[in-house]
Amino acid sequence: MEFLNLIVEKIFSVFPKVWRWIRYQWFKLFVNKTPYTKKEAKQIAYGVLSGHIDNAISFRNIDERRPYILVEVRSSVEDHDYKFVLLKKMGNTFIQDWEFERVLLVTDYEIVDIQKNGYHNFAFIEQSAGSGADTKILNIVDLINKRHIKIIEHIDHTSPKNPHSPEVTFEPNDIDKKQLPKIEEYAASKGLFNQNKVDFSKPEHAIQNWHRMNGEISEGEVKLRFYSGEPVYGASISDTLDFEHIKWTAYFKGPLFGYLKNEDKHFVAYSPSWTYNWPKRLKGTPKKVHFEIHSGEVKLTFELDGKSGRLTN
């Protein structure tokens, strides 16, 4: 009898999960259809909102038959101040249910069922970029309770000695652990949480390797690592000094490279710990190059000695 009771308890403990799965599949197949075409959704939105409407997306949630419309609107055709407004059907009309004013550049947005449970979220990405830092924010708004989750990735480019992986923060910091796996999965599909493995044998990590070996030195012995081919760096060239067997190249907000033509190898001679200390105004000899630091009156000299070097000021 006790064994039978255990079986019955097991069946009833599983049944709610099975029932939720059945309801969700029914919703996906037969209920979760777009209530209105984009044209119809815009026509409805113009009855509630003034200004110029760029887009209107309609949807339903699993426990509600009422349709919703998410609207992207600006005050006029010429205006660049966008905002998003959620409209909810009440009786035979629509009312404003929620509003979000854009702050940064929104590059991607959609209505999506992130938790795969029949309840839709408004998800959008804001981005800002400059010479010093990049910020990417994934916003996820629960359109039932209007809870707003942000995943923020920030990269500071002003310090080449620091890791290249972005600093990641969550707002709020008490996200439901049951919801977090699906949120992480969705964020990854949008380009967040990209793995950044560092391989010091590869030239794209040469700067980080130089700082790992040498720290922030501006005087003393410099340990070098040699890489195949000519240097490649994602910035404009500040200055060059070209000789028969060696070429020195300084980059804007970047390092000073040496390229050994006969060996077809390059190395980092100097890398600023702060990007505004980039090298410029190169002069000297094949083995000894003098340069200035952009941010001040400091002058440095790098001398190549076989497989190592020396900095003096």
N, C-alpha and C positions, 0 to 999 in steps of 0.2 A: 504493500500500500504506500509506504514511504517513497519507494522508487517511482511509483506512478505519479505521486504528487510532484516529485522533482521534474518529471517529464512535462507535466502540465504547466508548472511554473516557467520552465524553459521556453515552451511554446508561446506563452503569453508575454514573456519578456521580449521575445523576438518579433512578435506580431506588430507592435507599433512601428518598428523600423521598416518592416515589410510594407505596412500600410502607407507610410510616408513615401516610400520608394514608388509604390503603385500610383499614388496621387500625383507625384512629381512627373512620372512618365506620361500619365494621362494629360497633365497640364502642358507638357512640352509638345505632345503630338496633336492635341485637339483644341486647347484653350489659348496657348501662348502665341496667338497670331497678332500681327500688327493691326490695331483697331482702325487706323486711318492711313491712307497714303500720305506722303509728305505734303502734297498739294492740299489735301483736305485738312491736315494738321495745321498748316500755315493759315488757311482760311479761318479755322476756329481760333487760332492764336491772335489773329488780327482783330477778332471781336472782343478780346480781353486786353491786349497790349497795344500801346502806341509805338511808333518808330519803325525801323526797318528790320524784318525778320530774315535771317540768313538760313536758318535750319529749324526744323521741328520734327521731333521723334516721338511717336506714340508707343505705349506699351501697357500691359496689365500685370498685376501680381497674382500669385496663386490663390490667395484667400479673398480676393476682391474681383468683382465683375466690372467695377468702374474703371475706365481708361484714364491714363495720365498722358500728358504731353510735355516733353522737355523742349524748351525754346531757346535758341540763341538769338539775341536781339540787341540792336544798338539804336541810339536815338534818331539817327538819320543815315542815309546811304554813305555820306562823306565821313561820318563819325567813325573813330577807331576804338571807342570806349565800349567794349562788349560786356554783356552780362548774360547769365543763364537763369531762366525762370521755369519753375515747375508748375504746370497747371493741372488741377484735379477736377474731375467731373462731379458736379453736385446737382442731382436732379437732371434737368435738361440744359444746364449751362456749365461753364467752367469757371473756376476761381483760382487765384494765385495761392499756391501752397508753400513755396520756398523760392528763395532768390540768392544768387551768388554773383558778386561783381568780380570780374577778372582783374588780377593784379599784375601777374607776369604774362609772358607769351605762352598761350595755350597751343600746344602742337598736336594734341591727340585727345579726343574724348569720345565716349560711347555709353550707351545704356547696356549693362551687362549683369548677368546673374552669377556673381563671383562664387558664392557658396553652393551653387547648384541645388537650390532649395525652392526656387520659384519666386524669390523676392529680388527685385532689381536694385542695382546700385548705379549711381552716376559716377563714372570714373574719368578723370582727365589729368593730363600732365602739363605742368607749368615749367618753363625753363628760362633761365637767364644765364648769360655767358659774357665774359670779359677777358681782358688780358691777364687778370689776376686770379680769377676763380670761375668755376662753373657750378651752377645749382640746378638740380632736377628734382621736381616734387611730384610724386604720384598722389593724387587726391582720390579718396573713395568715400562717397557720401551714401549712407543708408537712407533711401528715399521714403522709408516708413517712419523712423524715429529721428531722421536728419542728423544722426551721429556722423561726424566728419573725421576720417582717419587720414593722416598724412605720412608718407614715407619720403624722407628728404635725403638726397645724396648730394654732398658738397665736396668739391675738390679744390684745394688751394694750390695754384700753380706758381706762387711766388717763392716757394722753397724747394728746389730740386732735390735736396737731400732727404726730403720726407717721402714716405711710401706713396705710390701712385693710386692706390685704392681709395675710393671716396669714403668720407665720413658719413655714416648712415645713422639717422635718428628717426624715431617713431613718435607721432603725436596722435592721441595721447599715449602714454607709456603703459597703459593697463588694458591693451587690446585682449579680447577674449582668446585664450589659448586654443579653444576649439575652432575658432575662425582663422587663426593665424596661418595654418598650412595652406589654405586656399588663397589667402591674401598674398603669401609669399610666391605661390605658383603663378598667380596672375601678374605680380610685379616682375617676376623673371621673364614672363612672356612679353613684357613691355620694355625690356632692356635694362632693368635694374638688377642688382646683385650679380653682375658679371664677374666671373673669376679673373683675378689678375695675378697669375703665377709669375714669379720673378726668376729668370734664368740668367745668371751673370755671364754665361758664355755667349749670350746673344747681344748684338750691338744696340738693340733698342733699350737695353737696361744698362748701358755703359755709364751713364751719368750716375745712376743709383750705386753702381759698383764702385765708381771713383770715390764717392762720399763714404761708402762703407769702408774702403781701404784707408782713406785719407782724412775723413771728417771735414772740418771747415778750415783747413790750413790755408794760410797765405804766405807762409814762410817755412822752409825746411824741405826734407826729402819727400818726394812724391812717388808713390807706388803706381805703376802703370799696368794696364791690361791691353793687349793688342788684339784687334779684331780684323777679319778679312775685309778687303775692299775699301772703297772710299767712305768717308763719314756721311751719314744721312741724318739730318735733324729737321724737325718740323717748324722752322722759323727762317726768316730772311737773314742773309749774311750781313754781318756788321763790317767786317774787313777781312782781307786776305794778304798773305805774304808768300810769294811763290819763288821757289828755288829749283835747281836742276833735280835734286833727289828728294826734296821734302816740300810740302805745302802746308802752311798754317792757315786755319780758317776760324774766325770768331763769329759767333751767331748772336743776333739780337735776343736779349733776355735769355741767353744760353751760354754754352761753354766755349772753350778754345780747344780745337782739335788739331792734331798733327797727323799728316798722311805721308807715309814712307812709300814713295813711288816705286822704287825698285822691288820692294817686298810686297807691294799691294796690300798694305796693312795700315790701319788708323788707330789712334789712341786719344784719350782725353788728357790734355795737359793741365787744364784748370777748369773748375766748375764753381760758379758762385753759389753760396748757400742762400743768397737772396737774389732773385732774378734781375733786380735793378742794378746789380753789380756786374753786369755783363762786360766782357772785354772789348776794347776798341782801339783804334790807332796803333796798329801793329807795325813794328820795325825791328830790325836786328839782322842776325845771321842765320844760316841753316840750323845751327845747333842752339842758338840763344835768341829768344824772341822777347821783346819788350812790349808792354801794352798798358793802357790806362783803364781804370775802372769808371764806368759811366756815372755812377752816383756821386762821385767825389773826385778829389785831386790825387788819389792814391795811384801809384804806378808800381807795377810788378814785372818781374823778369822770370821766365821759365827757361831752364837750361836742360837739354836732353843729354843724358849720359848713358848710352847703351839701352838697357831695358828699364831704366828708372830715370827720374828727373829731380830737379830742385827748383823751388820757388824762393825768390828773394824780393824784398821791397826796400 
